[in-house]
Amino acid sequence: MKYKKLRILFFLICLLLISNWVFAQKREPDEEIFLKAKTALYQKEWPEAIRNLERLISEFPRSPYLDNALYWLGYSLYRLSETGAEKEREVALKKEALNRLEQLLRQFNSSSWRNEARLLEIEIAQKLVQSGYPEFKKYIEATITGVGGVRGVEEGVKGVKEGVVGVEGGVEHGVEGTVAGLSVIIPPPSPPLSLNEKETDPELEIKLIALNALMSLEKNRAWPVLERVARENPSPRLRSQALFILSQYDDPRVIPLLLERASSDPDHQVRESAIFWLGQHKGEETVEALSKIFDQAKDLALKEKVLFALALNKNPKALNKLISIARENPDLKIKQRAIFWLGQSRERMAEEALFEMYDETKEENIKENLLFAFSQSATKPAIRKLIDIARREQNLKLKKTAIFYLALTNDEEALAFLKEIIEKGIGQNESQADGIQAGGRSS
């Protein structure tokens, strides 16, 4: 009897667990529709996604998925418009996408999808304006002006914490390491425009993106606002971002602005950012600006950024400035970096200057850096210079270093020279051995 009661109790527990599991597997109808729509989205089946999302919106106006559905419906309509539809159909789909995104923004003030919706609005509106529908510029302008007019961009970051990092990492100093016991400098990467999410003002981020869009459509209106952000905004990161946007345009105001911010911005990384973007502009005006910054800068790290920017320029005046620095600058690290970037340029005038420096200098550590620069250049004249040094250099350490760098190349002349050294060494060993044997027989 006791065991029978236990069996019944066990059965009831199992039944309860099963019923709970079955109940848990049941989904609400709106959730089922939303999941079908998301599956279609993942598979890029835009018409199927649109059909399910429209059904959810019309049949379940109080669904907790409604703001999600409105965003993804706008997204799906936009993507469908980009699949080669006829012009009239494409415009109609984009208009409907904007209507759905506007519905989301009107009905859901606290939705987590609001920022994404505003960014997508900007993208769609920009495409429509570029296609010949200027009336859709209002979506971009509304994002910029907001409630407080354009001042919203200028004053919208009062609460952003001071000292936000601008271009994270900036242009790094380069990584110092050793090759065959020599001190070498590995080139720095370009600065990424990554953001520190914890210290981001989403409102101003969206406004800057809208300004960037407006720059491509109506530069004269967007420029003064971005210029003011670059000069006066309290956030270093946002000043850097504004400088980046402005630096992408071929405008006579760009170089003076970058020079000003590189020289006078209170934040070190904003100055580095300005120097980097200045280096992207070719021409003598840029070289003069960079040379001026270098000569006036007291900060070693800032000088190194200028060297990198000059190397990117490749203007003859930029190369001459690097050559002058490599020859005359009293700071060893600065000389080393100037030599490195001259080697990386692979320009004939730079190589000839480096060859002359090797022949003239008496400093072993500078010669080591020059050898590394020749190996990195790896042009025919540089390889021939290494062969000449390997033949004639009296300093055994430098001679070995030149041979080491030649062995790293696949150049035919270098390989022939190395073969010659090996055969000569074998011949000398055989002669020495014959001499020892002959001496043994005579004794």
C-alpha positions as CSV (number, residue, x, y, z in Angstrom):
1,M,0.0,0.0,0.0
2,K,2.8,2.3,0.9
3,Y,4.6,1.7,-2.4
4,K,1.4,2.2,-4.3
5,K,1.0,5.7,-2.8
6,L,4.5,6.5,-3.6
7,R,4.0,5.5,-7.3
8,I,0.8,7.7,-7.5
9,L,2.7,10.6,-6.0
10,F,5.6,10.1,-8.4
11,F,3.1,10.0,-11.3
12,L,1.5,13.2,-10.2
13,I,4.8,15.0,-9.9
14,C,5.8,13.9,-13.4
15,L,2.4,15.0,-14.8
16,L,2.8,18.4,-13.2
17,L,6.3,18.8,-14.6
18,I,5.2,17.8,-18.1
19,S,2.2,20.1,-18.0
20,N,4.4,23.0,-17.0
21,W,6.9,22.2,-19.8
22,V,4.1,22.1,-22.3
23,F,2.6,25.4,-21.0
24,A,6.1,27.0,-21.2
25,Q,6.4,25.9,-24.9
26,K,3.2,27.7,-25.8
27,R,3.9,31.2,-27.3
28,E,1.6,34.1,-27.6
29,P,0.3,34.6,-31.2
30,D,2.1,38.0,-31.6
31,E,5.4,36.3,-30.5
32,E,4.9,33.5,-33.1
33,I,4.4,36.1,-35.8
34,F,7.4,38.2,-34.7
35,L,9.6,35.1,-34.7
36,K,8.5,34.2,-38.2
37,A,9.3,37.7,-39.3
38,K,12.8,37.6,-37.7
39,T,13.5,34.3,-39.4
40,A,12.6,35.9,-42.7
41,L,14.9,38.8,-41.8
42,Y,17.8,36.6,-41.1
43,Q,17.3,34.8,-44.4
44,K,16.9,38.2,-46.2
45,E,13.4,37.3,-47.4
46,W,12.2,40.9,-47.3
47,P,8.6,40.4,-48.7
48,E,7.9,37.6,-46.2
49,A,9.4,39.7,-43.3
50,I,7.2,42.6,-44.4
51,R,4.1,40.5,-44.5
52,N,4.5,39.1,-41.0
53,L,5.5,42.5,-39.5
54,E,2.5,44.3,-41.0
55,R,0.2,41.6,-39.7
56,L,1.6,41.9,-36.2
57,I,1.2,45.7,-36.2
58,S,-2.4,45.6,-37.5
59,E,-3.6,42.7,-35.4
60,F,-1.8,43.3,-32.2
61,P,-1.6,47.1,-31.6
62,R,-0.8,46.5,-27.9
63,S,1.9,43.9,-28.5
64,P,5.2,44.3,-26.5
65,Y,6.9,43.7,-29.8
66,L,5.3,46.7,-31.5
67,D,8.3,49.0,-31.4
68,N,10.6,46.2,-32.6
69,A,8.2,45.4,-35.4
70,L,8.0,49.0,-36.6
71,Y,11.8,49.3,-36.7
72,W,12.3,46.1,-38.6
73,L,9.4,46.9,-40.9
74,G,11.1,50.1,-41.9
75,Y,14.4,48.3,-42.3
76,S,12.9,45.5,-44.4
77,L,11.1,48.1,-46.7
78,Y,14.4,49.9,-47.1
79,R,16.3,46.8,-47.9
80,L,13.6,45.7,-50.4
81,S,13.9,49.1,-52.1
82,E,17.6,48.4,-52.7
83,T,17.1,45.1,-54.5
84,G,16.7,46.6,-58.0
85,A,13.1,47.7,-57.9
86,E,11.9,50.1,-60.6
87,K,12.5,53.8,-59.7
88,E,8.8,54.6,-58.8
89,R,8.5,51.4,-56.7
90,E,11.9,52.1,-55.0
91,V,10.8,55.6,-53.9
92,A,7.5,54.3,-52.7
93,L,9.2,51.7,-50.5
94,K,11.6,54.2,-49.1
95,K,8.7,56.6,-48.3
96,E,6.8,53.8,-46.5
97,A,9.9,52.9,-44.6
98,L,10.2,56.5,-43.4
99,N,6.5,56.5,-42.4
100,R,7.0,53.4,-40.3
101,L,10.1,54.8,-38.6
102,E,8.2,58.0,-37.9
103,Q,5.4,56.0,-36.3
104,L,7.9,54.4,-34.0
105,L,9.4,57.7,-33.0
106,R,5.9,59.2,-32.4
107,Q,4.5,56.3,-30.3
108,F,7.5,55.1,-28.3
109,N,9.4,57.9,-26.5
110,S,11.4,55.4,-24.4
111,S,12.0,52.7,-26.9
112,S,15.5,51.3,-27.1
113,W,15.0,51.4,-30.9
114,R,14.7,55.2,-31.2
115,N,18.3,55.9,-32.0
116,E,18.5,53.1,-34.6
117,A,15.4,54.4,-36.2
118,R,16.8,58.0,-36.4
119,L,20.0,56.7,-37.9
120,L,18.1,54.7,-40.5
121,E,15.9,57.7,-41.3
122,I,19.1,59.7,-42.1
123,E,20.4,57.0,-44.4
124,I,17.1,56.6,-46.3
125,A,16.6,60.4,-46.5
126,Q,20.1,60.9,-47.9
127,K,19.5,58.3,-50.6
128,L,16.2,59.9,-51.6
129,V,17.8,63.4,-51.8
130,Q,20.7,62.0,-53.9
131,S,18.1,60.4,-56.2
132,G,16.5,63.8,-56.9
133,Y,13.9,64.3,-54.0
134,P,15.2,67.3,-52.0
135,E,12.1,67.4,-49.9
136,F,13.4,64.5,-47.8
137,K,16.3,66.7,-46.6
138,K,13.9,67.7,-43.8
139,Y,14.6,64.4,-42.0
140,I,18.3,65.2,-41.8
141,E,17.7,68.8,-40.8
142,A,15.2,67.9,-38.2
143,T,17.8,65.5,-36.6
144,I,20.4,68.3,-36.5
145,T,18.2,71.1,-35.2
146,G,16.0,69.1,-32.8
147,V,14.0,71.3,-30.3
148,G,16.6,73.9,-29.6
149,G,17.7,74.6,-33.1
150,V,21.3,74.2,-34.3
151,R,22.5,75.2,-30.8
152,G,21.5,71.7,-29.8
153,V,24.6,70.4,-31.5
154,E,26.8,73.1,-29.9
155,E,25.4,72.7,-26.4
156,G,24.1,69.2,-26.4
157,V,27.1,67.7,-24.6
158,K,27.1,69.8,-21.4
159,G,26.7,66.6,-19.4
160,V,29.4,64.6,-21.2
161,K,32.2,63.8,-18.9
162,E,35.4,65.9,-19.5
163,G,38.4,64.1,-20.8
164,V,36.8,61.6,-23.0
165,V,39.4,60.0,-25.2
166,G,39.1,61.2,-28.8
167,V,40.7,59.0,-31.4
168,E,41.5,56.0,-29.2
169,G,45.1,55.2,-29.4
170,G,45.7,58.0,-31.9
171,V,48.8,57.3,-34.0
172,E,50.8,55.0,-31.7
173,H,54.5,55.7,-31.1
174,G,55.5,52.5,-32.9
175,V,56.7,49.4,-31.2
176,E,60.3,49.2,-30.4
177,G,61.8,45.7,-30.6
178,T,65.0,44.0,-31.8
179,V,66.0,42.2,-34.9
180,A,69.3,40.3,-34.7
181,G,70.1,42.3,-31.6
182,L,69.4,45.7,-33.2
183,S,66.9,48.3,-31.9
184,V,64.2,48.8,-34.6
185,I,60.9,50.6,-34.7
186,I,57.8,48.9,-36.1
187,P,55.5,51.4,-37.8
188,P,52.4,52.6,-36.1
189,P,48.8,51.9,-37.3
190,S,46.4,54.5,-38.5
191,P,44.2,55.9,-35.8
192,P,40.8,54.1,-35.5
193,L,37.7,56.3,-34.7
194,S,36.5,53.9,-32.1
195,L,34.1,55.2,-29.4
196,N,34.0,54.7,-25.6
197,E,30.4,53.6,-25.3
198,K,30.3,54.4,-21.5
199,E,31.0,58.0,-22.2
200,T,29.0,58.6,-25.4
201,D,26.2,61.1,-25.8
202,P,23.8,59.3,-28.2
203,E,21.9,62.5,-29.1
204,L,25.1,64.3,-30.2
205,E,26.4,61.2,-32.0
206,I,23.2,61.1,-34.1
207,K,23.4,64.8,-34.8
208,L,27.1,64.5,-36.0
209,I,26.1,61.6,-38.3
210,A,23.3,63.8,-39.6
211,L,25.7,66.7,-40.1
212,N,28.0,64.4,-42.1
213,A,25.1,63.4,-44.3
214,L,24.2,67.1,-44.8
215,M,27.8,67.9,-45.6
216,S,27.5,65.7,-48.7
217,L,24.2,67.4,-49.7
218,E,24.6,71.1,-48.5
219,K,28.1,71.7,-47.2
220,N,27.7,75.5,-46.6
221,R,25.0,74.9,-44.0
222,A,26.7,72.0,-42.2
223,W,30.3,73.4,-42.2
224,P,29.9,76.2,-39.6
225,V,28.2,73.9,-37.1
226,L,30.8,71.2,-37.4
227,E,33.6,73.8,-37.3
228,R,32.2,75.1,-34.0
229,V,32.0,71.6,-32.6
230,A,35.6,71.0,-33.6
231,R,36.7,74.2,-31.8
232,E,34.4,74.6,-28.8
233,N,32.7,71.4,-27.8
234,P,33.7,70.3,-24.3
235,S,34.2,66.6,-25.3
236,P,37.6,65.8,-26.8
237,R,36.2,62.7,-28.6
238,L,33.5,64.8,-30.3
239,R,36.0,67.4,-31.3
240,S,38.1,64.7,-32.9
241,Q,35.1,63.3,-34.7
242,A,34.1,66.7,-36.1
243,L,37.7,67.2,-37.3
244,F,37.5,63.8,-39.0
245,I,34.3,64.7,-40.9
246,L,35.7,68.0,-42.0
247,S,39.0,66.6,-43.0
248,Q,37.4,64.4,-45.6
249,Y,36.4,67.4,-47.8
250,D,38.5,69.2,-50.3
251,D,38.0,72.7,-49.0
252,P,40.5,75.5,-48.5
253,R,39.3,75.9,-44.9
254,V,40.4,72.4,-43.9
255,I,44.2,72.7,-43.6
256,P,44.1,76.0,-41.5
257,L,41.6,74.5,-39.2
258,L,43.6,71.3,-38.7
259,L,46.8,73.3,-38.2
260,E,45.0,75.4,-35.6
261,R,43.7,72.4,-33.7
262,A,47.0,70.5,-34.0
263,S,48.7,73.5,-32.4
264,S,46.3,74.8,-29.8
265,D,43.7,72.2,-28.8
266,P,44.0,71.6,-25.1
267,D,43.6,67.8,-25.5
268,H,46.7,65.9,-26.5
269,Q,44.9,63.2,-28.5
270,V,42.8,65.8,-30.4
271,R,46.1,67.4,-31.5
272,E,47.4,64.0,-32.6
273,S,44.2,63.4,-34.5
274,A,44.4,66.7,-36.2
275,I,48.0,65.9,-37.2
276,F,47.0,62.6,-38.6
277,W,44.2,64.0,-40.8
278,L,46.5,66.8,-41.9
279,G,48.9,64.2,-43.2
280,Q,46.2,62.8,-45.4
281,H,46.2,66.0,-47.5
282,K,48.9,66.2,-50.1
283,G,50.6,69.3,-51.3
284,E,53.1,71.9,-50.1
285,E,50.7,73.8,-47.9
286,T,50.3,70.7,-45.8
287,V,54.0,70.2,-45.6
288,E,54.6,73.7,-44.4
289,A,51.9,73.3,-41.8
290,L,53.4,70.0,-40.5
291,S,56.9,71.5,-40.5
292,K,55.7,74.4,-38.5
293,I,54.0,72.1,-35.9
294,F,57.2,70.0,-35.7
295,D,59.5,73.0,-35.2
296,Q,57.2,74.5,-32.5
297,A,56.3,71.3,-30.7
298,K,58.0,70.6,-27.4
299,D,56.3,67.2,-26.8
300,L,58.3,64.3,-28.1
301,A,55.2,62.2,-28.9
302,L,53.7,65.0,-30.9
303,K,56.8,65.3,-33.0
304,E,56.7,61.6,-33.7
305,K,53.2,61.9,-35.0
306,V,54.3,64.7,-37.3
307,L,57.1,62.5,-38.7
308,F,54.5,59.8,-39.6
309,A,52.2,62.4,-41.2
310,L,55.2,63.7,-43.3
311,A,56.0,60.2,-44.4
312,L,52.4,59.7,-45.6
313,N,52.6,62.9,-47.7
314,K,55.5,61.8,-49.9
315,N,55.8,65.3,-51.3
316,P,59.5,66.2,-52.1
317,K,59.4,69.0,-49.5
318,A,58.1,66.5,-47.0
319,L,61.0,64.1,-47.8
320,N,63.5,67.0,-47.6
321,K,62.1,67.8,-44.1
322,L,62.5,64.2,-43.0
323,I,66.0,64.1,-44.4
324,S,66.9,67.3,-42.5
325,I,65.5,65.8,-39.3
326,A,67.4,62.5,-39.8
327,R,70.6,64.4,-40.3
328,E,70.5,67.2,-37.8
329,N,68.0,66.5,-35.0
330,P,69.8,66.0,-31.7
331,D,67.2,63.6,-30.3
332,L,68.2,60.0,-31.0
333,K,64.7,58.6,-31.1
334,I,63.5,61.3,-33.5
335,K,66.5,60.6,-35.8
336,Q,65.7,56.9,-35.7
337,R,62.1,57.4,-36.6
338,A,62.9,59.8,-39.4
339,I,65.3,57.3,-40.8
340,F,62.7,54.5,-40.5
341,W,60.1,56.5,-42.4
342,L,62.5,57.6,-45.1
343,G,63.3,53.9,-45.7
344,Q,59.6,53.1,-45.9
345,S,59.0,55.8,-48.5
346,R,61.0,53.9,-51.1
347,E,61.6,57.2,-52.9
348,R,64.9,57.5,-54.8
349,M,65.9,60.9,-53.2
350,A,65.2,59.4,-49.7
351,E,67.4,56.4,-50.5
352,E,70.3,58.5,-51.8
353,A,70.2,60.6,-48.7
354,L,70.2,57.5,-46.4
355,F,73.2,56.1,-48.4
356,E,75.1,59.3,-47.9
357,M,74.3,59.3,-44.2
358,Y,75.7,55.8,-43.8
359,D,78.9,56.8,-45.5
360,E,79.3,60.0,-43.5
361,T,78.2,59.0,-40.0
362,K,80.6,57.5,-37.4
363,E,77.9,56.5,-35.0
364,E,77.4,52.7,-34.9
365,N,73.8,52.8,-33.6
366,I,72.7,55.2,-36.4
367,K,74.4,52.9,-39.0
368,E,72.4,50.0,-37.5
369,N,69.2,51.9,-38.0
370,L,70.2,52.8,-41.5
371,L,70.9,49.1,-42.3
372,F,67.4,48.2,-41.0
373,A,65.9,51.0,-43.2
374,F,67.7,49.6,-46.3
375,S,66.3,46.1,-45.5
376,Q,62.8,47.4,-45.2
377,S,63.1,49.4,-48.4
378,A,64.2,46.3,-50.3
379,T,64.6,48.1,-53.6
380,K,67.4,47.2,-56.0
381,P,69.6,50.2,-54.9
382,A,69.0,49.4,-51.2
383,I,70.0,45.7,-51.7
384,R,73.1,46.7,-53.7
385,K,74.0,49.1,-50.9
386,L,73.7,46.3,-48.4
387,I,76.0,44.1,-50.6
388,D,78.5,46.9,-50.8
389,I,78.5,47.3,-47.0
390,A,78.8,43.5,-46.5
391,R,81.9,43.5,-48.8
392,R,83.7,46.7,-47.5
393,E,82.6,47.4,-44.0
394,Q,85.4,47.2,-41.5
395,N,83.1,47.0,-38.5
396,L,82.5,43.2,-38.1
397,K,79.1,43.7,-36.3
398,L,77.8,46.0,-39.1
399,K,79.2,43.6,-41.7
400,K,77.3,40.6,-40.1
401,T,74.1,42.7,-39.8
402,A,74.2,43.6,-43.5
403,I,74.7,39.9,-44.4
404,F,71.8,38.9,-42.1
405,Y,69.4,41.4,-43.8
406,L,70.5,40.1,-47.2
407,A,69.7,36.6,-46.2
408,L,66.1,37.7,-45.5
409,T,65.6,38.8,-49.1
410,N,64.8,36.6,-52.1
411,D,66.8,38.9,-54.4
412,E,68.9,37.1,-57.0
413,E,71.9,39.4,-56.5
414,A,71.8,39.0,-52.8
415,L,71.6,35.2,-53.1
416,A,74.5,35.2,-55.5
417,F,76.6,37.3,-53.1
418,L,75.7,35.0,-50.2
419,K,76.7,32.0,-52.3
420,E,80.0,33.7,-53.1
421,I,80.7,34.2,-49.4
422,I,79.9,30.5,-48.6
423,E,82.1,29.2,-51.5
424,K,84.9,31.5,-50.5
425,G,84.8,30.4,-46.9
426,I,84.8,26.7,-48.0
427,G,87.9,27.4,-50.2
428,Q,89.7,29.1,-47.4
429,N,89.1,26.2,-45.1
430,E,90.3,23.7,-47.6
431,S,93.5,25.7,-48.2
432,Q,94.1,25.9,-44.5
433,A,93.6,22.1,-44.2
434,D,96.0,21.4,-47.1
435,G,98.6,23.6,-45.4
436,I,98.3,21.8,-42.1
437,Q,98.6,18.4,-43.8
438,A,101.7,19.5,-45.8
439,G,103.3,20.8,-42.7
440,G,102.7,17.5,-41.0
441,R,104.3,15.5,-43.8
442,S,107.4,17.7,-43.9
443,S,107.9,17.3,-40.2
